[in-house]
Amino acid sequence: MNSLWDIPFVVVDVETTGADAKKNRIMEIACIVVSGGEIIERFSSLVNPHQFIPSFIAKMTGIDNAMVFNAPEAHEVMPRVHDLLTLPNAIFVAHHVQFDWQFVIESFKANGIVIPEIPLLCSYKLARRLLPQKVKKNVGDVAKYFDITIQNRHRAEGDAEATALFTVEFLRQLSEDFDIETVEDLLQFQNKQLANVRTAPAFVKRVAVYLEQLPEEPGIYKMIDAKGDILYVGKAKSLRDRVRSYFQPGAQHTEKIAKMVTLVHSIEWECTATELSALLLESKEIKRLKPPFNTASKTVRRFPFLRLTVNEKFPRLEWSSSINDDGAEYYGPFRNRTMTREIADTIQQDFTLRLCRDDIQPSADFSPCFYYHIKRCHAPCAGLQSHQEYHKEVQRVRTFLGGFSDGVIDKLTAEMNKAAEQLDFETAIILRNRITELQRLFLRKEQVSTSVNSNNVIIILPVSEREKTLEIFAIRRGRLAHQQIVGRKSPLRHLTNRFAEWYFDNQEIVEELTPQEIDEIQIITSWMHRNRNNGIFLYIEGKSMEELNEYFTLAVRTAFVRTTDIEQTMD
């Protein structure tokens, strides 16, 4: 079964000359491809419908007859759409999916294009099952609920991108709160019958007083039974919306959670400054309390990593679904397992680290394996490559993973262009996705050549626009060293003094990681990956103490300016 994070979701939006797919035609279409929770491909085009566009449609969409007069023909546009819909394991996604799908089908028929067999996912159905009842379920209101800004509302690309972004939010919620990880479970969930509840069940009435008091801040919540035992611990970006969603009429739950809800007699909560604080606190409380209705390993979605086994005499490179306390170095995270394997394969083709998993003892009597003969390994096992030479290659890989392309992207680009010239578009797309992922890795850390579990970074996040506060996280060797809320007038000197202790002590301490610290590393790196375009990240490597203090002071001032701008916009 395919994981939700390993397959492409092709989010489609069409603008049409009318509502009847057989009589009317597409005048604009957009496809946004999402994989691993990220947009990896975009395609949009006007289409000459060879039909008159009614004035009310022109007014709503901004597309008039003059705009489409010289637009590409459907027979030029729809083959590109077909290419995207036939990506391996693709899913067709749209808001009110049958509307968009029927128009695509009719356009395929009219242009002699084979209609692909592809699962259909309706983001409107997901919205009805996952969002609070008070939220309207149209594209604009769902986007607003998730703080997604739509560029060019009622144009195909703007609406498709917004739908893609909130579909990712739905997938994350389904994964974290409903344990839905496969396509099969997802498609079943969207078609679950919504309950018609006329009167609130007894268990809803029991907790009504708590539901009214819930704040809208981020934090964690605890579901408690009649004996005072904690049944479940969860986190929320908005405590009010998340907790109330368990008890709204027609709420969709797994069998386990449905049972848990009927046992709840009271609810406790604890507000946090930011979502990241909530994630870390949730993890600690689940491990401390061991609630019976929590999945044993419940946490945020975990992104895969590349693992360099520097704890071995002749290190290997492989992909890993988690970070462990094994002395290896971990790089990433990457958006899904498939992409991680492909990046590992790219590196293994361009660098000659051994591919065998055995604990090798070099010997001239040893016969080199197949990889030596195809020049993928220099056979240190047979003594044909010295330990020193091998470790030079290991260092090249470390440098590459730290953010220095070393010509690999240029090579992949040449291969991609060659595949496109030979009309091998499937290979070209795969190569282009690898290039995009590598470029994201290189740009993400501004060429900071440290592994995830030795990462030193300061995270600065706005907390309250009204109160003008920030939350600061000091991450030392991948772990949370300090967490603090500061206001505009808070003295920062004690923090900058602590930086010297945390980041510039020059002591190479080998510390054994606790399970909680491993989980913290995983939560923090996954959160940073998801939110890399939000907040401020100050990487320590390459900076002196004086430079760090200067950058930190400037970053804090910048963050406060942002909160002021937000407040003025709100006013």
C-alpha positions in Angstrom: 0.0 0.0 0.0 1.2 3.5 -0.9 1.8 6.1 1.8 0.1 9.4 1.5 3.5 11.1 1.5 5.0 9.0 -1.4 2.4 9.7 -4.1 1.6 12.7 -6.3 -1.7 14.5 -5.7 -2.6 16.4 -8.9 -4.8 19.3 -7.8 -6.9 20.6 -10.7 -9.1 23.6 -11.1 -10.9 24.6 -14.3 -12.6 27.8 -15.3 -15.4 27.1 -17.8 -17.9 28.8 -20.1 -20.8 27.3 -18.1 -21.8 24.6 -15.7 -22.6 21.8 -18.2 -19.6 19.6 -19.0 -21.2 18.3 -22.2 -22.3 21.7 -23.5 -19.7 24.1 -22.2 -15.9 24.0 -22.3 -12.8 24.7 -20.4 -11.4 28.2 -20.9 -8.6 27.9 -18.3 -7.0 24.9 -16.5 -4.4 24.6 -13.8 -2.6 21.6 -12.3 -0.6 21.8 -9.1 1.3 18.6 -8.2 1.9 17.9 -4.5 4.1 15.2 -3.2 5.5 14.7 0.3 3.5 17.7 1.5 5.1 20.1 -1.0 4.3 21.6 -4.4 6.7 20.0 -6.9 5.1 21.0 -10.2 2.8 23.6 -11.7 1.0 23.9 -15.0 -1.6 26.4 -16.1 -2.9 27.7 -19.3 -5.8 29.6 -20.9 -7.6 27.5 -23.5 -9.5 28.8 -26.5 -13.0 27.4 -25.8 -14.4 28.4 -29.2 -17.5 29.5 -27.3 -18.8 32.8 -26.2 -18.0 33.6 -22.5 -21.1 35.0 -20.8 -20.6 38.4 -19.1 -21.3 37.2 -15.6 -18.5 34.5 -15.9 -16.1 37.1 -17.4 -16.9 39.4 -14.5 -16.4 36.7 -11.9 -13.1 35.2 -13.3 -11.6 38.2 -15.2 -11.4 36.0 -18.3 -13.1 37.5 -21.3 -13.5 36.6 -24.9 -10.6 38.8 -26.0 -8.2 37.0 -23.6 -8.9 33.5 -25.0 -9.1 34.5 -28.7 -5.4 33.7 -29.3 -5.1 31.2 -26.4 -3.7 27.7 -27.0 -6.1 25.1 -28.4 -7.4 22.3 -26.2 -5.4 19.7 -28.3 -2.2 21.6 -27.3 -3.0 21.9 -23.6 -4.8 18.7 -22.6 -1.9 16.3 -23.5 0.2 18.1 -20.8 -2.6 17.6 -18.3 -2.8 13.9 -19.3 1.0 13.5 -18.6 0.5 14.8 -15.1 -2.5 12.6 -14.4 -0.6 9.5 -15.5 2.3 10.0 -13.1 2.7 6.7 -11.2 0.1 6.3 -8.4 -1.3 9.8 -9.0 -4.6 11.0 -7.4 -6.9 13.6 -9.0 -7.9 16.3 -6.5 -10.3 19.1 -6.8 -12.8 21.0 -4.7 -16.1 19.5 -5.8 -14.1 17.0 -7.7 -16.8 15.6 -10.0 -17.3 19.1 -11.6 -13.7 19.5 -12.6 -13.2 15.8 -13.5 -16.2 15.8 -15.9 -14.9 18.8 -17.8 -11.5 17.1 -18.0 -13.1 13.9 -19.3 -15.1 15.7 -22.0 -12.0 17.6 -23.1 -10.0 14.4 -23.3 -12.8 12.7 -25.4 -13.1 15.7 -27.8 -9.3 15.6 -28.4 -8.9 11.8 -28.8 -7.0 11.5 -25.5 -7.3 8.2 -23.5 -9.0 8.9 -20.2 -6.7 7.7 -17.4 -7.9 5.5 -14.6 -7.2 7.6 -11.5 -8.6 7.8 -8.0 -10.6 11.0 -7.3 -10.2 12.9 -4.0 -12.7 15.7 -3.1 -11.2 18.4 -0.9 -14.8 19.7 -0.2 -15.7 16.3 1.3 -12.6 16.4 3.5 -13.5 20.0 4.6 -16.9 18.8 5.6 -15.5 16.0 7.7 -12.5 17.8 9.2 -13.4 21.5 9.8 -15.6 23.0 12.4 -19.2 23.4 11.4 -19.0 27.2 11.6 -16.5 27.4 8.8 -17.9 27.7 5.3 -16.5 25.0 3.0 -15.9 27.0 -0.2 -12.3 27.5 -1.4 -12.0 31.0 -0.1 -13.2 30.3 3.4 -11.2 27.1 3.8 -8.1 28.9 2.7 -8.8 31.7 5.2 -9.2 29.1 8.0 -5.7 27.9 7.3 -4.3 31.5 6.8 -3.6 30.8 3.1 -3.6 33.8 0.8 -5.1 33.2 -2.6 -3.5 35.0 -5.5 -6.1 35.7 -8.2 -9.3 34.2 -6.7 -11.5 32.6 -9.3 -8.6 32.0 -11.6 -7.5 28.5 -12.1 -4.0 28.6 -10.8 -4.8 30.7 -7.8 -7.7 28.4 -6.7 -5.7 25.3 -7.5 -2.7 26.4 -5.4 -4.9 27.3 -2.5 -6.7 23.9 -2.7 -3.3 22.2 -2.9 -2.1 23.9 0.2 -5.1 23.2 2.4 -5.2 19.6 1.0 -1.8 19.2 2.5 -3.2 20.5 5.8 -6.0 17.9 5.6 -3.5 15.1 4.9 -1.4 16.2 7.9 -4.5 16.2 10.2 -5.6 12.8 8.9 -2.2 11.4 9.6 -1.7 12.9 13.0 -5.2 12.6 14.4 -6.8 9.8 12.5 -3.8 7.5 11.9 -4.6 7.5 8.2 -1.5 6.8 6.2 -2.5 5.0 3.0 -4.5 6.0 -0.1 -7.0 3.2 0.6 -7.8 4.6 4.0 -8.0 8.2 2.7 -10.4 7.4 -0.1 -12.6 5.5 2.4 -12.6 8.4 4.8 -13.8 10.9 2.2 -16.8 8.8 1.6 -17.8 8.1 5.2 -21.4 9.0 5.8 -21.9 12.2 7.8 -24.1 11.5 10.8 -27.3 13.5 11.1 -27.3 14.3 14.8 -30.4 16.3 15.9 -29.7 16.3 19.7 -26.4 16.3 21.4 -25.4 12.9 22.9 -25.0 12.7 26.7 -21.2 12.8 26.5 -21.3 16.1 24.6 -23.5 17.6 27.2 -21.1 16.5 29.9 -18.2 18.5 28.4 -20.2 21.5 27.1 -18.9 23.8 29.8 -15.3 23.0 28.9 -16.0 23.5 25.2 -17.3 27.0 25.9 -14.2 28.0 27.9 -11.5 26.8 25.4 -9.2 29.5 24.2 -8.1 30.0 20.6 -4.3 29.8 21.5 -2.0 26.9 20.6 -1.4 24.3 23.3 -2.0 20.8 24.5 -5.3 19.2 25.8 -6.0 16.2 27.9 -9.2 14.1 27.7 -10.1 12.8 31.2 -12.6 10.0 32.2 -15.0 9.8 35.1 -12.3 8.4 37.5 -9.9 11.3 36.7 -7.6 9.2 34.5 -6.1 10.8 31.4 -7.3 9.1 28.3 -5.6 11.1 25.6 -3.2 14.0 25.1 -3.1 16.0 21.9 -1.8 19.3 20.6 -3.5 22.1 18.7 -2.8 25.2 16.7 -6.1 26.5 18.1 -7.3 24.6 21.2 -10.9 25.8 20.7 -11.2 24.6 17.1 -9.4 21.3 17.6 -11.1 20.1 20.8 -14.5 21.2 19.8 -14.1 19.2 16.5 -14.2 15.9 18.5 -17.7 16.7 19.7 -19.4 18.4 16.7 -22.4 16.7 15.1 -21.2 14.3 12.4 -17.6 14.3 13.6 -15.6 11.6 11.8 -13.4 9.4 14.1 -11.6 6.1 13.9 -13.2 3.4 16.0 -10.6 3.9 18.8 -11.1 7.7 19.0 -14.9 7.4 18.8 -14.8 5.1 21.8 -12.5 7.5 23.7 -14.9 10.5 23.1 -17.8 8.7 24.7 -15.7 8.2 27.9 -14.7 11.8 28.3 -16.0 13.6 31.4 -13.7 16.6 31.6 -11.0 18.3 29.6 -7.9 20.1 30.7 -5.6 22.2 28.6 -2.4 24.2 28.7 -1.7 27.1 26.4 1.7 27.5 24.7 3.2 30.4 22.9 3.6 28.7 19.5 2.8 25.5 17.7 6.3 24.3 18.1 6.0 24.6 21.9 2.8 22.6 21.8 4.5 19.8 19.8 7.4 19.5 22.2 5.1 19.6 25.3 2.7 17.0 23.8 5.6 14.6 23.2 6.8 14.9 26.7 3.4 14.5 28.3 2.6 11.4 26.2 5.8 9.8 27.3 5.2 10.8 30.9 1.5 9.9 31.2 1.3 7.1 28.6 -2.4 7.7 27.9 -4.2 4.5 26.7 -5.8 6.1 23.6 -2.6 7.7 22.3 -0.6 5.8 19.6 2.7 4.8 21.2 4.8 6.9 18.8 2.3 9.7 18.3 4.0 12.9 17.1 4.2 15.1 14.1 4.7 13.5 10.7 8.3 12.3 10.5 10.3 13.1 7.5 13.0 10.6 6.3 16.7 11.3 6.4 20.0 10.1 4.9 22.2 8.3 7.3 26.0 8.3 7.0 27.4 5.6 9.2 30.5 7.5 10.4 30.6 5.1 13.4 31.9 2.4 11.1 35.5 2.1 9.8 34.3 2.3 6.2 31.1 4.4 6.4 28.0 3.7 4.2 25.2 6.0 3.0 21.6 4.8 3.3 18.1 6.3 4.0 16.5 6.1 7.4 13.0 6.8 8.6 14.2 8.1 12.0 17.1 9.4 13.9 18.8 7.0 16.3 21.5 7.2 19.0 23.9 5.1 17.0 26.8 7.5 16.3 25.8 8.0 12.7 25.3 11.4 11.0 21.8 12.2 9.7 21.1 14.7 6.8 17.8 16.1 5.6 14.9 15.9 6.2 13.5 15.0 2.7 9.9 15.2 1.7 9.2 11.4 1.4 10.8 8.0 1.3 10.8 7.7 -2.5 12.7 11.0 -2.9 15.2 10.0 -0.1 16.0 6.8 -1.9 16.4 8.6 -5.2 18.8 11.2 -3.7 20.8 8.4 -2.0 21.0 6.6 -5.4 22.2 9.9 -7.0 24.9 10.3 -4.4 25.9 6.6 -4.7 26.3 7.0 -8.4 28.5 10.1 -8.1 30.6 9.1 -5.0 32.2 5.8 -4.5 31.1 4.8 -1.0 30.7 1.1 -0.6 27.2 -0.3 -1.1 27.6 -3.6 0.9 26.3 -3.8 4.5 29.0 -6.2 5.8 31.6 -5.2 8.4 34.6 -5.4 6.1 38.1 -6.3 7.0 40.4 -5.3 4.1 42.4 -8.3 2.6 44.3 -8.8 -0.6 42.8 -12.3 -0.8 39.3 -10.9 -0.9 37.6 -10.9 -4.4 35.9 -7.5 -5.3 32.2 -7.6 -5.9 30.1 -6.6 -8.9 30.1 -2.9 -7.8 33.8 -2.7 -8.2 33.6 -3.9 -11.8 31.0 -1.3 -12.8 33.1 1.4 -11.0 30.6 2.1 -8.3 33.1 1.2 -5.5 37.0 1.1 -5.3 37.0 -2.1 -3.3 38.5 -1.2 0.1 37.5 -4.7 1.1 40.2 -6.1 -1.2 42.7 -3.5 -0.1 42.5 -1.7 -3.5 41.5 1.6 -1.7 43.3 2.7 1.5 41.4 3.7 4.6 42.8 7.3 4.1 41.6 7.4 0.5 38.2 6.1 1.4 37.7 8.7 4.1 38.6 11.5 1.6 35.5 10.2 -0.3 33.5 10.2 2.9 34.4 13.8 3.4 33.4 14.7 -0.1 29.9 13.2 0.6 29.7 15.2 3.9 30.6 18.4 2.1 28.0 17.6 -0.6 25.3 16.9 2.0 26.2 20.1 3.8 25.2 22.2 0.9 27.9 22.1 -1.8 26.7 20.7 -5.2 30.1 19.5 -6.4 28.8 19.4 -9.9 26.1 16.9 -9.3 23.3 19.3 -10.1 24.9 20.2 -13.4 25.2 16.6 -14.3 21.6 15.9 -13.4 20.5 18.9 -15.4 22.3 17.6 -18.5 20.7 14.2 -18.0 17.3 15.8 -17.7 17.7 17.9 -20.8 18.8 14.8 -22.8 15.8 12.8 -21.6 13.5 15.7 -22.6 15.1 15.9 -26.1 14.5 12.1 -26.5 10.8 12.7 -25.4 11.4 10.6 -22.3 9.3 13.0 -20.2 8.8 10.6 -17.3 12.5 10.3 -16.7 12.9 14.1 -17.2 10.3 14.7 -14.5 12.0 12.3 -12.1 15.4 14.0 -12.7 13.9 17.5 -12.3 12.3 16.5 -9.0 15.7 15.3 -7.8 17.3 18.6 -8.8 14.6 20.5 -7.0 15.0 18.5 -3.8 18.8 18.9 -3.9 18.5 22.6 -4.5 16.1 22.9 -1.6 18.6 21.1 0.6 21.5 23.3 -0.5 19.5 26.6 0.0 17.9 25.6 3.2 21.0 25.9 5.4 22.8 28.5 3.5 25.6 26.0 3.0 26.0 25.0 6.6 27.8 21.7 6.6 26.5 20.1 9.7 24.4 17.0 10.1 21.0 17.2 11.7 22.0 15.7 15.0 24.9 18.2 15.5 22.8 21.2 14.3 23.2 24.5 16.1 20.5 27.0 15.4 18.4 29.7 17.1 14.7 29.9 16.1 12.9 33.2 16.6 9.1 33.0 16.3 6.4 35.8 16.7 3.9 34.9 19.4 1.5 37.8 20.0 1.0 40.8 17.7 -0.9 42.6 20.4 1.5 42.0 23.3 4.6 42.2 21.0 6.2 39.0 22.2 8.5 36.5 20.6 9.5 32.9 21.5 13.1 31.9 21.2 14.4 28.4 20.9 18.1 27.7 21.2 18.9 24.4 19.5 22.3 22.8 20.5 23.5 19.7 18.7 20.0 19.1 17.4 18.5 19.2 20.9 16.5 21.9 22.7 18.9 23.8 25.0 16.6 26.7 25.9 13.2 28.0 25.3 12.0 31.5 26.3 9.4 34.1 25.6 10.7 37.7 25.3 8.9 41.0 25.0 10.0 44.2 23.2 11.6 45.6 26.4 13.1 42.3 27.6 16.9 42.5 28.3 18.7 40.1 25.9 22.1 40.3 27.5 21.6 37.2 29.6 20.6 35.2 26.5 23.6 36.4 24.5 25.9 35.5 27.4 24.4 32.0 27.4 25.2 31.6 23.7 28.9 31.6 24.6 28.2 28.7 27.0 26.1 26.7 24.5 27.8 27.3 21.2 31.4 28.5 21.8 32.7 26.3 24.6 34.9 24.4 22.2 34.3 21.2 24.1 33.7 18.1 22.0 31.4 16.2 24.4 30.0 12.9 23.2 26.6 12.6 24.9 24.3 9.6 24.8 20.9 10.6 23.5 17.9 9.9 25.6 14.7 8.7 23.8 13.1 12.1 24.7 16.1 13.9 23.1 15.9 11.8 19.9 12.2 12.6 19.7 13.0 16.3 20.2 15.5 16.3 17.3 12.9 14.6 15.1 10.1 17.0 16.1 12.3 20.1 15.7 13.9 19.2 12.4 10.5 18.1 10.9 8.9 21.4 12.1 11.7 23.4 10.7 11.4 21.7 7.4 7.6 22.4 7.3 8.0 26.0 8.4 11.3 26.9 6.8 9.7 30.0 5.1 8.2 31.3 8.4 10.0 32.6 11.4 13.7 33.4 11.6 16.5 30.8 11.7 20.0 31.8 12.8 22.6 29.1 12.1 25.7 29.3 14.3 28.3 27.6 12.2 30.8 30.0 10.6 29.9 32.9 13.0 32.0 34.3 15.7 30.4 35.2 19.1 30.4 38.9 18.1 28.8 38.2 14.8 26.1 36.0 16.4 25.2 38.7 19.0 24.9 41.2 16.2 22.8 38.9 14.0 20.6 37.9 16.9 19.9 41.5 18.0 19.1 42.4 14.4 16.8 39.4 14.0 14.9 40.1 17.2 14.4 43.7 16.1 13.2 42.5 12.6 10.8 40.1 14.2 9.3 42.8 16.4 8.9 45.0 13.3 7.0 42.2 11.6 4.6 41.9 14.6 4.0 45.6 14.4 3.3 45.4 10.7 0.8 42.6 11.3 -0.9 44.6 14.1 -1.2 47.6 11.9 -2.7 45.5 9.1 -5.2 43.9 11.6 -6.2 47.4 12.8 
